[in-house]
Amino acid sequence: MTAYDILRSEWGKFRSIRATLGCLAGALVTTAAYGYLFGLSSARQYLAGSAADQAAFDPTETGFRALVLAGVLVSAVGVLAVTSEYASGTMRVSVAAVPRRSLLLGGKAAVVAVVALVAGPPMALVSFTLSQISLAARNVPSAGLGDPGVLAAVAGAGLFTGLVGLYGVALGFLLRRSAGAVSLGTFLLILPGMAALFPDAIAEWIVVWWPSAAGARVFAVHPGPDGLAPLAGIGVLAATVLALLCAAAAVFRTRDV
């Protein structure tokens, strides 16, 4: 099979998996609902804050928080694109049709990456818009799409979701079970939200260098001095995903299906 044939075949398989389409729809709903709710929360904090807190308030920070939660569902899309074949037993057929397993893995990864890459900016746009509507409705300072750096952050969402989708693909090949891969993927993605449970030194490292936290810096419209620069952060996430994909390729080539 040629590369084009592999991509066309993998695209057909992807579209036939109802759960992946449901996860993508759920991710969009998540960004809408939590974008609005995070706006409400930030508005309450602003109104209850001191004059200094209000002066330092950055409405754009609220706009993209929901994308990390949506990333859980995007990673599940990557997982299911792989594990559904193991569950149905069709992975053996796929390997027989494409003996070079690295090409098969590459085809699946390419399809998931493109879908997740395209899905990211609309999710970011929905999250940002609803969060700012929520702020403005309570007479709290809000931002617009025309503000400096906002559109770049919206575009950066595609990089984040694309990489998170590939992260799910890697976990799917490594673990081969939907429940285990989705559970582990979810835990690792949301770990920075639990950083307060760890000793201070470890917590500080997690919120700066943990791949999901570092990658989320691509949404930072006004990056502060306490974290990585947006490109450096997405670079950390990309390097981690690349390492996982290499490990997945090595395991897939040597393990029976």
N, C-alpha and C positions, 0 to 999 in steps of 0.2 A: 504493500500500500504506500502511496505517496503521502507527503506531509499534508497536502490538501485533503486527501481522502480521510486521513486520520482526524483532522480538525472537523471535517463535515460529519464524520461518524460520532465524534465526541459531542458535538453540538446537538445532534439528534438525541443522543442518550440524555444529555442534560435537560433538554426540553421535556423529555418523557417522565422525569422525576417530579412528581407533584410537590413533594416536600421542599425541594429547593425553591420552587416558585412561591410556595407559602412562606418560606423563610424570608425571601426578598420582600414580599408584601408586608410581612410582619416587621421587618426592619424599617420600612418607610413609615408604618403606623407608629412604631416606637419613637422615631425621630420627631414626628409630629406631636405626639402626646407628651413626651418628656421634654421636648423643646419648650412647649408652652408651660409645663409645670416647673421647669428650672427657671423660666422667666418669672413666674409667680414667687418662687422662693427667693430669688435675687431681689425682687421688688420689696418684699417684706424686710429682708436684711438691710436694704438701702434706707428704707423709711425708719427703721429702728436704730440705724447706726449714728455714730457721732459725725460732726461736721468734717473731721479729717477723713473718716471712712467714706463719706459721701463724695468728698473731693477726689479720692483715689479710685472711685468706682469705675470699672471698665465694662460697659454693657456688652462688648463683643465677646468677653470671656464666657458669658452665659450662652451665647448663641450656638456653640458647637459641642456642649457637654454631652448631649444625647447621642452623639455619634459613637462614643466609646461603647455605650450600651447596645446600639444597633450593630456594632462590630461583632458582638456575640452571635447574632443571627447570621451575619455575613460569613463568619468563620464556619458556622454550621452548614452553610451552602457548600463550601469547599469540602468539608468532611463527607457530606452525603453524596456528592458527586463521585466519590471513591467507594465509600462503604456500601452503597446500595448495590454495587456490582458484586462485592464479596457476599453480601447477604443473599442475593438471588442466584449466586453461582455462575453468573455470566462473565466473571473476570477470567475464567479459564478460556472461554470463547474469545475474549478480547486479546488475550496473550497469544492464542493460536493464530489469530488474524494478524497480529503485530508482534512478531517474535522479538524484535528489539524493544525491550521493555522501557528503556529510557525514552523512546519516542512516544510510547503510549502514555507514560507519565507526563511528558511534555505537552501532549495534546490536551489532556485533562486540565493541566495547570493553565494552559493558554486560554482555554474556554472560560474557566472560572475567573481568571484574572481580568479578561476583557469585560465580562458581565459585571463583576464587582467594581471595576474601574469606572464603567459607565454609570452604575447605580449610585456611586458616592456623591457626586455634586448635587443631584436632585435631593438626596437626603439632607445634605448640608444646607441647601437652600430652604427646604421646608423647616428644618430645625431653627435656623437663624431667623427666618421671617416670623414664625410664631412666637419665638422667645422675645423678639423686639416688640411685637404687637402687645404681648403680655406686659412688658415693661411700660410701654407708652400709655396703655390703658389706665395705669396707676400713677401717671404723671411722674414717672421715673425716667431719667435720661436713657435714651435708646440710640441705636446706630442704624444706618441704612446701608444698602448694598453699594452705594456710591462712595462710602467712606473709604479712605486709604487702607489698603490691605485686606479688605473684606472679600473681594472677589478672588484674590489669590488664595485665601483660606478655603473658600468654597471649592476652588479647583483642586487644592491640596487634599480635599476629602477623597477624591478619586484615588490618589496615591495610597492613602491610608486604607480604604476599603479594599483596593486591589491587593495590597500586601496581606491584609487580614484574610482575604479569601484564599490566597496561596498558603498561608499558615494553616488553614483548615485542610487543604489538600495534603500537605505534608503529614499532618497528624492522622488523616485518614489512611494513608499508606503505611504509616508506622504502626498504628494500633489495629486497623482493619475492622473495628467494631464501632458502630455509630454512637452508642451510649457512652463508651469510655472516651472516645475522641472528643465528642461534644462537651462532656463534663470536664475533662482536663483542659480543653481549649478555653472554656468559660472561666475556669478558675484562674488560669494564667493571664487572661485578658483583664480580669477585674481585680487582680491582686493589688495594684497600686491603691485601690480604694480601701484596702485593709491595712495599709502601711502603718497606721497608728497602733496596730497590735504588736508591732515589732519594736525592739530597742531603737533608740533615736538614730544611731549611726546607720543601722540597716534600713530604717524607714527613709532616711534622707537619700540613701543610695537607690532605693526602689523608686521613689517618686521622680528621680532624675534619670536613671539609667535603665530601668526595667523597659523592655521593648515596647509594650503597649503605651506606657506613659511617655516614653521618648517620642514615639511615632505621633502621638496626639499633639505634640508641639507644632506640627504642621498647621494646626488650626489657630495658633497664637497670632492674632492680629498685631498685638503690642507685646512682643516677647520681653519678659522681665529678665533681670540679671541672675535669678536663682535657678534657671533651667537651661537646657540646651537650646541652641538656635534651631529654628524650624528645619532647615536642611540637615543639620547634624542629627536631629532627633529622628527624622524619617530615615536617615542613613543607618542608624542603629537598628531600627525595625527591619529595614531591608536586609542588612547583614545577617540578622537572626533568622529571617525567613529563608534566605539563601542557604544557610547552614542546615536548617531543618529539611529543605528540599534535597540537598545533597545526601543527607542521612537517609531520607526516604528512598531516593534512587538506589543507594547502595543496598538497602534492605530488600527493596522490590526485585532487584536483579538476582539476588541469591536465595530468596525465600520461596518455597512452594506456594502456589495459589490454591 
